[in-house]
Amino acid sequence: MEKCLKIRFPNGDLFVVPARVIADHRAEYYSSIDGYDRGSNEWEAEIQNALDDEFEIYDWAGNNMDWSDLVPYAKKIDDLSDYDYEDEWSDAKIEMCDESEND
């Protein structure tokens, strides 16, 4: 099963984002520093390290990504409302989940 993040905004709206999206964003950053290529063994190891350590996923999403980085991959669970998700991203409650929980 694929890991995902559940993100609940202060207005109650709930989204799910695959954890792999966050791990990929993190690997992109480290590849630019360490000089390995997308899809290489080092790349995949970096992604797996992040997926194996939930703290890395939480930390990277909360401290190195904006809502606009996640929105293309976010699956809305609740009804949409007129809400400033970008502004409220830092106050959202985030937890790990399995994607199958949200089908």
C-alpha positions in Angstrom: 0.0 0.0 0.0 1.1 3.5 -0.8 1.6 5.9 2.1 -0.1 9.3 1.9 -0.6 12.4 4.0 -4.0 13.5 5.2 -4.0 17.2 5.3 -6.9 18.9 7.2 -7.1 22.7 6.9 -8.4 24.8 9.7 -11.8 25.2 7.9 -12.2 21.4 8.0 -11.4 20.6 4.4 -9.5 17.3 4.0 -7.0 16.4 1.3 -4.9 13.3 0.7 -1.5 13.5 -1.0 0.7 10.5 -1.9 3.9 10.5 0.3 5.9 9.6 -2.8 5.2 13.1 -4.1 6.9 14.6 -1.1 9.8 12.0 -1.2 10.3 12.9 -4.9 10.5 16.6 -4.1 13.0 15.9 -1.4 15.1 13.6 -3.7 15.1 16.4 -6.3 16.7 18.8 -3.8 19.3 16.3 -2.6 20.2 15.2 -6.2 21.0 18.9 -7.0 23.5 18.9 -4.0 24.9 15.4 -4.3 24.9 15.2 -8.1 23.0 12.0 -8.8 20.4 11.6 -11.6 16.6 11.2 -11.4 15.8 7.5 -11.5 19.3 6.4 -10.5 19.9 4.0 -7.6 20.8 6.9 -5.4 17.6 8.7 -6.3 15.5 5.6 -5.5 17.4 5.1 -2.2 16.7 8.7 -1.2 13.0 8.3 -1.9 12.9 5.0 0.0 14.7 6.5 3.0 12.1 9.2 3.2 9.2 6.8 2.8 10.6 4.6 5.5 10.9 7.5 8.0 7.5 9.3 8.4 9.2 12.2 10.2 11.1 13.0 7.0 7.8 13.2 5.0 6.2 15.4 7.6 9.3 17.6 8.0 9.9 18.0 4.3 6.3 18.8 3.5 5.9 21.3 6.3 9.3 23.0 6.0 10.3 22.8 2.3 7.1 22.7 0.3 4.2 25.1 -0.3 0.6 24.1 -0.8 1.0 25.0 -4.5 3.6 22.2 -4.8 1.1 19.7 -3.5 -2.2 20.8 -5.0 -1.7 19.1 -8.4 -1.5 15.7 -6.5 -4.0 16.4 -3.7 -7.3 14.5 -3.7 -10.1 16.4 -2.1 -12.0 14.3 0.4 -14.5 16.9 1.6 -16.5 19.5 -0.3 -14.5 22.5 -1.7 -15.0 25.9 -0.3 -13.8 29.3 -1.1 -10.7 29.2 1.2 -7.1 30.4 1.0 -5.2 27.1 1.2 -1.8 28.7 0.5 -2.2 31.0 3.4 -3.4 28.4 5.8 -1.0 25.6 4.7 1.3 26.2 7.8 -1.7 25.7 10.1 -3.0 22.5 8.5 -3.1 19.2 10.5 -1.1 16.5 8.7 -1.0 12.8 9.4 0.2 9.7 7.5 -2.3 7.2 6.0 -2.6 4.5 3.4 -4.1 5.6 0.0 -6.6 2.7 0.2 -8.3 4.3 3.2 -9.5 7.1 0.9 -10.9 5.2 -2.1 
